[in-house]
Amino acid sequence: MYMKIHRYAGVGQIVAVCDTELLNTTLTDGNLTIHITEGFYGNTPCTPEEVKTAIQHASNCNLLGEKAVQAAIECGILKENGYMRIGTVPHAQIYRT
């Protein structure tokens, strides 16, 4: 997986994670198109443990891919059915207040 942590004053951390094979691709489902770029998701390879630690401390998360979404489910932040699919790719956004 690739991960990038965005830090914003007053908002906290936004953790963006995508499965390795998705970086620099485009997903389309009907009228929805998502460009999976290094600018947002980064290009730093991370282990599932590193991803779990980061998303447990994040204010918000943006997760794309089977492995990224599974990491959130495994650490109890996301329910088994708490995500959508863009085409066949799992996608979750998690917001904490």
Backbone as CSV, one residue per row, in Angstrom:
resi,resn,N_x,N_y,N_z,CA_x,CA_y,CA_z,C_x,C_y,C_z
1,MET,0.837,-1.177,0.000,0.000,0.000,0.000,0.879,1.236,0.000
2,TYR,0.300,2.327,-0.494,0.952,3.633,-0.415,0.130,4.508,0.508
3,MET,0.821,5.379,1.252,0.143,6.227,2.216,0.775,7.609,2.240
4,LYS,-0.094,8.596,2.405,0.366,9.966,2.606,-0.485,10.565,3.711
5,ILE,0.175,11.253,4.634,-0.531,11.909,5.726,-0.513,13.407,5.464
6,HIS,-1.714,13.963,5.338,-1.878,15.402,5.126,-2.194,16.022,6.485
7,ARG,-1.490,17.082,6.836,-1.722,17.744,8.125,-2.241,19.158,7.880
8,TYR,-3.358,19.468,8.534,-3.994,20.773,8.370,-4.281,21.353,9.746
9,ALA,-3.894,22.607,9.944,-4.159,23.292,11.207,-5.668,23.376,11.419
10,GLY,-6.106,23.022,12.595,-7.513,23.093,12.933,-8.338,21.911,12.455
11,VAL,-7.795,21.098,11.574,-8.522,19.944,11.046,-7.902,18.649,11.555
12,GLY,-6.595,18.623,11.670,-5.904,17.411,12.084,-5.291,16.689,10.903
13,GLN,-5.200,15.392,11.017,-4.556,14.583,9.981,-5.583,13.924,9.071
14,ILE,-5.316,13.999,7.789,-6.075,13.234,6.810,-5.116,12.188,6.252
15,VAL,-5.460,10.933,6.442,-4.618,9.834,5.978,-5.220,9.282,4.692
16,ALA,-4.434,9.304,3.631,-4.849,8.766,2.334,-4.054,7.497,2.065
17,VAL,-4.760,6.397,1.769,-4.111,5.107,1.541,-4.724,4.462,0.301
18,CYS,-3.854,3.929,-0.553,-4.355,3.146,-1.696,-3.502,1.902,-1.864
19,ASP,-4.121,0.880,-2.417,-3.372,-0.339,-2.744,-2.345,-0.009,-3.823
20,THR,-1.212,-0.645,-3.758,-0.082,-0.358,-4.639,-0.454,-0.344,-6.115
21,GLU,-1.218,-1.332,-6.547,-1.528,-1.445,-7.979,-2.482,-0.360,-8.479
22,LEU,-3.079,0.403,-7.570,-4.028,1.444,-7.977,-3.375,2.801,-8.241
23,LEU,-2.171,3.011,-7.704,-1.539,4.321,-7.842,-1.345,4.674,-9.318
24,ASN,-1.645,5.923,-9.639,-1.534,6.474,-11.000,-2.495,5.804,-11.987
25,THR,-3.665,5.402,-11.484,-4.717,4.890,-12.351,-5.956,5.768,-12.180
26,THR,-6.952,5.512,-12.983,-8.219,6.228,-12.903,-9.347,5.212,-12.784
27,LEU,-10.237,5.450,-11.831,-11.409,4.602,-11.646,-12.629,5.352,-12.162
28,THR,-13.485,4.647,-12.870,-14.711,5.247,-13.383,-15.869,4.317,-13.092
29,ASP,-16.952,4.899,-12.605,-18.176,4.138,-12.344,-19.341,5.084,-12.630
30,GLY,-19.975,4.921,-13.771,-21.033,5.850,-14.164,-20.456,7.233,-14.372
31,ASN,-21.019,8.224,-13.681,-20.539,9.610,-13.793,-19.382,9.925,-12.843
32,LEU,-18.995,8.970,-12.016,-17.932,9.177,-11.029,-16.582,8.773,-11.602
33,THR,-15.620,9.675,-11.513,-14.254,9.390,-11.939,-13.304,9.828,-10.835
34,ILE,-12.392,8.949,-10.458,-11.387,9.270,-9.433,-10.010,8.984,-10.009
35,HIS,-9.140,10.005,-9.927,-7.748,9.866,-10.349,-6.931,9.570,-9.094
36,ILE,-6.250,8.463,-9.073,-5.482,8.040,-7.898,-4.036,8.476,-8.114
37,THR,-3.686,9.622,-7.536,-2.406,10.266,-7.825,-1.451,10.217,-6.635
38,GLU,-0.164,10.335,-6.964,0.860,10.429,-5.928,0.688,11.695,-5.105
39,GLY,0.179,12.740,-5.715,-0.017,13.993,-4.995,-0.912,13.839,-3.782
40,PHE,-1.917,12.977,-3.884,-2.831,12.777,-2.756,-2.501,11.525,-1.957
41,TYR,-2.223,10.421,-2.623,-1.987,9.144,-1.936,-0.516,8.879,-1.639
42,GLY,0.373,9.720,-2.160,1.794,9.559,-1.896,2.398,8.405,-2.670
43,ASN,3.675,8.176,-2.407,4.366,7.052,-3.044,5.273,6.346,-2.041
44,THR,4.901,6.467,-0.768,5.659,5.823,0.291,5.046,4.454,0.589
45,PRO,5.782,3.376,0.315,5.254,2.040,0.613,5.099,1.858,2.126
46,CYS,3.987,1.242,2.531,3.715,1.033,3.951,3.207,-0.379,4.199
47,THR,3.507,-0.880,5.363,3.008,-2.192,5.771,1.575,-2.031,6.301
48,PRO,0.837,-3.116,6.372,-0.500,-3.030,6.974,-0.464,-2.493,8.403
49,GLU,0.553,-2.832,9.158,0.664,-2.342,10.537,0.856,-0.826,10.570
50,GLU,1.678,-0.292,9.667,1.878,1.158,9.608,0.588,1.871,9.212
51,VAL,-0.141,1.292,8.293,-1.418,1.874,7.874,-2.400,1.867,9.034
52,LYS,-2.514,0.752,9.735,-3.440,0.665,10.863,-3.119,1.699,11.938
53,THR,-1.848,1.860,12.249,-1.446,2.853,13.252,-1.839,4.252,12.808
54,ALA,-1.576,4.593,11.550,-1.886,5.931,11.044,-3.386,6.196,11.037
55,ILE,-4.185,5.249,10.578,-5.620,5.513,10.485,-6.292,5.528,11.855
56,GLN,-5.710,4.858,12.830,-6.261,4.904,14.185,-6.092,6.287,14.813
57,HIS,-5.114,7.053,14.347,-4.855,8.372,14.912,-5.308,9.516,14.008
58,ALA,-5.913,9.194,12.894,-6.292,10.214,11.918,-7.638,10.854,12.258
59,SER,-7.780,12.100,11.854,-9.072,12.787,11.956,-9.993,12.299,10.848
60,ASN,-9.418,12.098,9.668,-10.156,11.631,8.499,-9.289,10.655,7.724
61,CYS,-9.942,9.722,7.022,-9.230,8.753,6.202,-9.891,8.642,4.837
62,ASN,-9.077,8.432,3.827,-9.548,8.164,2.481,-8.824,6.904,2.033
63,LEU,-9.579,5.826,1.836,-8.994,4.521,1.583,-9.504,3.953,0.268
64,LEU,-8.591,3.472,-0.562,-8.948,2.875,-1.841,-8.245,1.535,-2.010
65,GLY,-9.020,0.497,-2.260,-8.444,-0.818,-2.520,-8.783,-1.831,-1.449
66,GLU,-8.686,-3.106,-1.822,-9.005,-4.213,-0.920,-8.165,-4.176,0.355
67,LYS,-6.856,-4.004,0.212,-5.956,-4.042,1.374,-6.162,-2.833,2.274
68,ALA,-6.323,-1.660,1.682,-6.506,-0.437,2.467,-7.788,-0.504,3.288
69,VAL,-8.884,-0.905,2.660,-10.165,-1.005,3.362,-10.106,-2.118,4.411
70,GLN,-9.485,-3.232,4.088,-9.373,-4.337,5.041,-8.601,-3.922,6.288
71,ALA,-7.586,-3.086,6.139,-6.820,-2.618,7.301,-7.729,-1.867,8.270
72,ALA,-8.622,-1.036,7.755,-9.553,-0.288,8.609,-10.555,-1.223,9.284
73,ILE,-11.005,-2.241,8.573,-11.928,-3.214,9.155,-11.234,-3.988,10.270
74,GLU,-10.005,-4.419,10.033,-9.264,-5.208,11.024,-8.988,-4.455,12.306
75,CYS,-8.807,-3.141,12.222,-8.534,-2.404,13.464,-9.805,-1.789,14.061
76,GLY,-10.973,-2.166,13.517,-12.238,-1.779,14.134,-12.730,-0.384,13.816
77,ILE,-12.126,0.282,12.864,-12.531,1.642,12.519,-13.665,1.646,11.498
78,LEU,-13.777,0.568,10.748,-14.760,0.473,9.669,-15.501,-0.856,9.791
79,LYS,-16.823,-0.824,9.605,-17.615,-2.047,9.635,-17.445,-2.808,8.323
80,GLU,-17.710,-4.099,8.367,-17.580,-4.970,7.192,-18.320,-4.425,5.974
81,ASN,-19.463,-3.829,6.180,-20.249,-3.302,5.069,-20.225,-1.772,5.019
82,GLY,-19.231,-1.154,5.624,-19.177,0.296,5.759,-18.427,1.017,4.653
83,TYR,-18.432,0.454,3.470,-17.718,1.089,2.361,-18.507,0.888,1.074
84,MET,-18.126,1.631,0.054,-18.748,1.503,-1.260,-17.741,0.903,-2.228
85,ARG,-18.179,0.650,-3.418,-17.280,0.195,-4.476,-17.385,1.160,-5.644
86,ILE,-16.229,1.464,-6.193,-16.163,2.228,-7.430,-15.770,1.207,-8.483
87,GLY,-16.736,0.790,-9.267,-16.522,-0.381,-10.115,-16.354,-1.572,-9.196
88,THR,-15.212,-2.207,-9.232,-14.946,-3.355,-8.361,-14.026,-3.014,-7.193
89,VAL,-13.607,-1.755,-7.091,-12.606,-1.350,-6.097,-13.275,-0.793,-4.842
90,PRO,-12.987,-1.356,-3.657,-13.538,-0.826,-2.408,-13.002,0.581,-2.122
91,HIS,-13.890,1.425,-1.594,-13.514,2.806,-1.248,-14.233,3.199,0.027
92,ALA,-13.492,3.770,0.966,-14.087,4.244,2.219,-13.540,5.605,2.578
93,GLN,-14.417,6.435,3.092,-14.024,7.703,3.689,-14.510,7.679,5.123
94,ILE,-13.623,7.973,6.039,-13.931,7.936,7.462,-13.702,9.327,8.033
95,TYR,-14.716,9.859,8.702,-14.623,11.194,9.301,-14.873,11.074,10.795
96,ARG,-14.008,11.709,11.551,-14.182,11.729,13.003,-14.329,13.162,13.466
97,THR,-15.151,13.342,14.482,-15.336,14.695,15.015,-14.718,14.810,16.367
